[in-house]
Amino acid sequence: MGDSVEEFLSTCCATTSAWPHEPAAVDYHATEGRSWRLTLSADGARTARLPGPGTASATAADASLRGTAGELVLVLYGRIPADSLKTDGERRLFDQLLAWDPDE
């Protein structure tokens, strides 16, 4: 299921369209061990797997979400609210991500 998180982040979130808000970094941590960072800026959105199972990056994220890989996928698809999982940092980023349509 962790592959589903990575696939969603790299295909549905990655873009060269400018992020219309302040630059930010959002981490997604699967309780099964993998973690990813979504970096948002005027250059768009890019994703990367964080080093080591469940480890944090050298720089702190503006927000993070932790749950099973299946739960993370459900949040990414907007099927369940981010608040239903463990969130840290700026919660509004998850709402902004859900509302963002880079094609507009």
N, C-alpha and C positions, 0 to 999 in steps of 0.2 A: 504494500500500500504506500510505502514511502516513495516509490517510484512515481506514484500518481501525484503526490505533492510536487515533486521535482518537475514532472511533465507539465502540470498546470502552471507553475511559476515560470517555466521557460517558454511555454507556448502561448499562454493566455495573458501573462503579465508583462513579459519582456517586450519592449517597444522603444522606438527612437522618438516617439511623440513626447513632447515636453510634459513633465508632471506640473500641473497648474498650481501647486501649493509649495510651501517651503520644502527644501530638500530634506529627505528623511531616510532612515534605514529601519526596516522592519524584519525581525527575526521570527522564524517559524521553527519550533522545536517539537519533534515527534517523540513521544515517550518511549518508542521502540529504539531510539538512539540517533537518528539523523537530524540535522539542523540545516536550515537554509537562511540566507539573507536576501531580501529584496531591497535594492537601493534605488531611490526615487529622486530625480533631479531634472533640471532643464534639459539634460541630454536624454531623458527618457527613464525607462525602468530596466534594470538588469538584475539577474539573479545569480547566486553562487552558493554552492554547498559550503557550509562552515566546516573548518577542520575538526576532525575527531568527533566521535559520537557524543552528541549533547553538549559540546563545549561552546563557550561563547567566543566571539571574535575579539581581537585586541581592542577594538573600539566598541563602545556601548551602542546598542540600538536605541532608537527613539521609542520603539514599541516592540513587544514580543508576544507571541501566542504559543501556548503549550497545550498539547493534547495528543491523543493517538493520531496516527497518520490518517486514519479514516475520518476522524473528527475534523482534522485540519482541512481535508478535501471538502467536507460538507460546508465549512465556513467559507472556503475560497469560492465555492459555487453559490454562496448565499442561501444555503438550505437551512443552516442553523446560525444564530447570532454569535459573534465573537465572544460576547459576554458569557456564553455558556461554557467557555473554556477558561483556563488561567491566562489572564492578560496582565502585562506589566507595561508601564510607560504611558504614552499618549494614546488613549483609547480611540480618540477621534480619527486617527489615521486609518483604522479599519473601516470606519464609515466612509471616509474619503475614497479609499481604494474600491469599495463596493460600488460607489456612485460614479467613479471615473470611467469615462468612455474615451480612450485615446483617439478614436476615429473621428470625434467631433471637431 
